[in-house]
Amino acid sequence: MSNLKTSLKIGLQILSVLARSESRPVSVRELALELGQSEKYLEQLLLPLRHARLVTSLRGPHGGYHLSRPPSHIALLEILELMQGPVTFCDCPSRQCAECVSPAMWQTLEACMETSMAHVTLADVMTMRPPKLPARVGLSPVWVENGLGI
């Protein structure tokens, strides 16, 4: 996980703890103790998770956070884009720059990764079982014409 942002790594840990707790709300204090992070930092990470409706918060003495839906219904792509941003190899504004050599190739690879990560769920990540990936992903017409399909 060398190029993944810390916010994504900790976000995945938060979601895993909440998934393991099933329907019992987990307080920020409990999360901080389990993950070895400050409550303030975890609150900052929980905010986008809550806005994206991945987690729900409950107020009160027995309140805390829990997942809004089962881990098998939360795609890794959704978490990654929320916590780290979109998958990009070619980050040029025009997506047609000469520096990227072949923008169509990079866009196709981005689409392959997005399609694959859309099929990996939080449940897959937690159980460390190999995910069921699609047999084929959509290919750029340029690649298909040149016989370079994946």
N, C-alpha and C positions, 0 to 999 in steps of 0.2 A: 504494500500500500504506500509506495513512496511518493507518488504525485497527488495523493488525495489530501484535501484540506483537513486540518484537525477538526473543524466544525462538522464535517461529514462523518469522520470516524467516531466522534463523541455522540453525534446525532444518532448513528446506528446503534451505539451502546445504549443510549437512552431508550430507543424504541425496543431494543431487545429486552431490557429490564422490564419495561411496561408490558411487553408480550408475555413474559414469564410470570408476571403477577396476575395474569388473566384479567378478571374484572375488578380486582381490588385496586383502588386508587393508590398511587405511590406519591408520597410527598417529595418536594424538592430536596428537603433535608435527607431523606432516605437515598435519593439518587446521588446526592453529593457524597454521602458516606460510602456507598457501593462503588461509585466510579472514581473516587478520589479527586473530585473537581469542586470548585467553589460553587456555592448556591447561586451567586450572582451570574456566573458564566452559564450555568445550566438554565437559568431563567431566560437568558438572552437566546439560547438555542431552542428553548421550548416555545418561544413566541412565534417564530415562523412555522413550526410544526403545528401549532394550534391554529394559526391563520389558514394554513393549508388543509385544515380539518383532518390531520393524521392523528392528533391527540385531542382529548377533551379534558377540561379541568373541572374539578368539583371544589366548591368552597366549603369552609367549615372545619371543625376539629378533626373530622375523619376524611377530609378532602385530599386532593392530590390530582395526579394525572393518570389517564389510562388511554389505551388505543381506541380510536373511533371505529375501527373495523378490524377484522381478523388479520393476523400477519400474512396469511396466504392471499390476501386481497390488497396488499401494499407492495407496489412494484419498486424494485431497486432504482429504476430510472427516475421515478417520482421523487424519491429521497435524494438521489444524487443531484438532480436539477434544482431542487429546493435548497440544499445545503451547500452546493459547490458551484452550480451554474450549468449551462448546457455543455454537452460533449462537443468539443471543437478541436480540430487539428489545425485548420486554416482559419485564423482569426482576423483576416483582413476584412475591412468594411465592405469592399465591393465583391468579395468572394470570387474574383476573376484576376487576381494580381499575378504578375510574372514570377514573383518570389516563391510562390507555392508550386511552381512547375506545372502541376496538373490539378487545378482546383476540383474538377469533376471526380477525380480519384479520391481526394480527401473527403468530399461530401458523401461519396458512396460508402467509404469506411465509417464515417460518422453515423450514417443511416444504419449500417450493419450493427454497430455497437449499441445504438439506441434501441433497435429492434430486439437485440439479445437481452439487454438490461430490462426491457419492458416485460420480458418473460421470466425474469428472476424475481422472486418475492422475498420479503423480509423473512418469511418462514424458511425459505431455501438457505438464506444467509445464516440464520440461527442454527439450523441443523447441519450445515456444512455439506449437504448432499448435492451432488451435481444437478443443476437445474435442467429442465426439459426445454431445450432451445428449439426455435423453429427450424424446419428442415432447410428452408431457403429464405433468403431475405431479398427484398427488392433491389435490383441492380440498376445502375445508371445506364441509359441507352448507349452511351459512349463505350462503356465497358463491354456491354453485350455485343456490340458491333465488332469490336476489336478482339473478341474472344477472351477477355480477361476477367470473366465472371468469377465470383467467389463460390 
